[in-house]
Amino acid sequence: MPFTRKYIYIFCFVTMFLFKTIWNYFRHGNWALLENSLFALFFVFFYAFINWAWDSKKYEKK
């Protein structure tokens, strides 16, 4: 499990980048690498924020 938690963000970035790149190539006929990398980066930031908020201990009842 520590291995998965350590590399989950890299896996999410690569997965979203490849998905969006292939989608744009078949849909629009171009690669749009900068746009896809920024989309994947924002997706990873969003995922990290949701993961942090979900595991937050601030509002845990005692």
C-alpha positions as CSV (number, residue, x, y, z in Angstrom):
1,M,0.0,0.0,0.0
2,P,2.8,2.6,0.7
3,F,4.1,2.0,-2.9
4,T,0.6,2.8,-4.3
5,R,0.2,5.9,-2.1
6,K,3.6,7.1,-3.1
7,Y,3.1,7.0,-6.9
8,I,-0.6,7.5,-7.2
9,Y,-0.2,11.1,-8.3
10,I,2.2,10.2,-11.0
11,F,-0.1,7.5,-12.2
12,C,-3.1,9.9,-12.2
13,F,-1.1,12.5,-14.2
14,V,0.1,10.0,-16.8
15,T,-3.3,8.4,-17.2
16,M,-5.2,11.7,-17.6
17,F,-2.5,13.0,-19.9
18,L,-2.6,10.0,-22.2
19,F,-6.4,9.9,-22.1
20,K,-6.8,13.5,-23.1
21,T,-4.0,13.4,-25.7
22,I,-5.5,10.4,-27.5
23,W,-9.0,11.9,-27.2
24,N,-7.9,15.2,-28.7
25,Y,-6.0,13.4,-31.5
26,F,-9.0,11.4,-32.6
27,R,-11.5,14.2,-32.0
28,H,-9.7,17.3,-33.4
29,G,-6.7,15.8,-35.2
30,N,-4.0,17.5,-33.1
31,W,-2.0,16.5,-30.0
32,A,-2.4,19.7,-27.9
33,L,0.3,18.6,-25.5
34,L,0.5,21.8,-23.4
35,E,-3.2,21.9,-22.9
36,N,-3.4,18.3,-22.0
37,S,-0.5,18.5,-19.6
38,L,-2.1,21.5,-17.8
39,F,-5.4,19.6,-17.6
40,A,-3.7,16.6,-16.1
41,L,-1.8,18.8,-13.7
42,F,-5.0,20.5,-12.5
43,F,-6.7,17.1,-12.2
44,V,-3.9,15.9,-10.0
45,F,-4.1,19.1,-7.8
46,F,-7.9,18.5,-7.5
47,Y,-7.4,14.9,-6.6
48,A,-4.7,15.8,-4.0
49,F,-7.0,18.4,-2.5
50,I,-10.0,16.0,-2.3
51,N,-7.8,13.3,-0.8
52,W,-6.4,15.8,1.8
53,A,-9.9,17.1,2.7
54,W,-11.3,13.5,3.0
55,D,-8.5,12.4,5.3
56,S,-8.5,15.6,7.4
57,K,-8.7,15.1,11.1
58,K,-9.8,18.6,12.0
59,Y,-13.5,17.8,12.3
60,E,-13.2,14.3,13.7
61,K,-15.3,13.7,16.8
62,K,-13.5,12.8,19.9
